[in-house]
């Protein structure tokens, strides 16, 4: 199982299961709900691909602090669950999947919709789905 996580309150969490099924969720609102979602893997021990984020120029101190606190919370939960964790920059996974967005979420939403036509893709779930797909390709040895 592969989990892709796009951190932040407008991000999401996506699962690609061994049997090929795919699920995606908007980022839960509370720490407890995030923990419950990430620990709902049953007997499967997932590998997690977390988008490596940083603060952005022009972003306020309070919003930067909240954003990085959420990123740290996600790293802590994944570490506590003892899941293997890969940090991947947006540039790396977007380049590998040929969907460099330049910050335009519609680019990644369209790419995710093409890969997963059976799902209703939203801005909240698109990047997490693509991160999970990147993780799947990486774990299969199809990416470096």
C-alpha positions in Angstrom: 0.0 0.0 0.0 1.2 3.5 -0.9 -0.1 6.6 0.9 0.4 10.1 -0.7 0.0 13.1 1.5 -0.4 16.7 0.4 0.0 18.6 3.7 -1.9 21.6 4.7 -5.6 22.3 5.4 -6.4 22.4 1.7 -4.4 19.2 1.0 -5.4 15.6 1.1 -4.5 12.0 1.7 -4.6 9.2 -1.0 -4.3 5.5 -0.7 -3.3 3.1 -3.5 -3.9 -0.5 -2.3 -2.1 -3.6 -3.3 -5.2 -4.8 -5.2 -5.2 -1.6 -7.3 -8.0 0.2 -5.5 -7.6 3.9 -4.9 -9.2 6.2 -2.3 -8.6 9.9 -1.7 -9.7 12.2 1.1 -9.6 15.9 1.9 -7.2 16.5 4.7 -9.1 15.8 8.0 -9.7 18.8 10.2 -8.4 17.4 13.5 -5.2 15.7 14.6 -7.2 12.8 15.9 -9.0 12.4 12.5 -5.6 12.5 10.7 -4.3 9.8 13.0 -7.4 7.6 12.6 -7.2 7.9 8.8 -3.5 7.1 8.5 -3.8 4.2 11.0 -6.8 2.7 9.2 -4.6 0.4 7.0 -5.4 -2.9 8.8 -2.7 -5.4 8.5 -1.0 -3.6 5.6 2.1 -1.6 6.4 2.1 1.3 4.0 4.9 3.3 2.5 4.2 7.1 2.8 5.2 9.7 0.3 4.8 13.2 1.9 5.2 16.4 -0.1 8.2 18.2 1.2 7.0 21.7 1.7 8.5 25.0 2.8 7.1 28.5 3.5 6.5 30.8 0.6 7.8 34.3 0.1 5.1 36.8 1.0 3.3 34.3 3.3 2.5 35.8 6.7 4.2 34.6 9.8 1.1 33.1 11.4 0.0 31.2 8.3 3.6 30.0 7.7 3.8 28.8 11.3 0.4 27.0 11.0 1.4 25.4 7.7 4.7 24.1 9.0 3.1 22.9 12.2 0.8 20.7 10.1 3.7 19.4 8.1 5.5 18.5 11.3 2.4 16.9 12.8 2.1 14.6 9.7 5.8 13.6 9.9 5.3 12.9 13.6 2.2 10.7 13.1 3.8 8.7 10.2 7.0 8.3 12.3 5.0 7.1 15.4 3.1 4.6 13.2 6.5 3.3 12.1 5.7 3.7 8.4 8.6 4.1 5.9 8.5 7.8 4.9 9.8 9.5 1.8 9.8 13.3 1.5 9.4 14.4 -2.1 9.5 18.0 -3.4 6.7 19.1 -5.6 9.2 19.8 -8.4 10.5 16.2 -8.3 7.2 14.4 -8.4 5.6 16.8 -10.9 8.6 16.5 -13.2 8.5 12.7 -13.0 4.8 12.7 -13.9 5.1 15.4 -16.5 2.7 17.8 -14.8 4.8 20.8 -13.7 2.1 23.1 -12.4 4.0 26.3 -11.5 1.5 26.6 -8.7 -1.6 26.1 -10.9 -3.7 23.4 -9.2 -5.7 22.9 -12.3 -2.7 21.3 -14.0 -2.4 18.6 -11.3 -6.1 18.2 -11.0 -6.3 17.5 -14.8 -3.3 15.0 -14.6 -5.0 13.2 -11.6 -8.3 13.0 -13.4 -6.6 11.4 -16.4 -4.9 8.8 -14.2 -7.9 8.1 -12.1 -11.0 8.7 -14.3 -13.1 6.6 -11.9 -12.7 9.2 -9.1 -14.1 12.7 -8.6 -10.9 14.7 -8.4 -10.9 17.9 -6.4 -8.1 20.4 -5.8 -7.8 18.9 -2.3 -7.2 15.4 -3.5 -5.3 15.8 -6.8 -1.8 16.3 -5.4 -2.1 13.5 -2.9 -3.3 11.1 -5.6 -0.4 12.1 -7.8 2.1 11.7 -4.9 0.7 8.2 -4.2 1.0 7.3 -7.9 4.6 8.7 -7.9 5.3 6.5 -4.9 3.9 3.4 -6.6 6.1 4.0 -9.6 9.1 4.6 -7.4 8.5 1.5 -5.3 8.2 -0.6 -8.5 11.6 0.7 -9.6 10.1 2.7 -12.5 11.5 6.0 -11.3 14.9 7.0 -9.8 
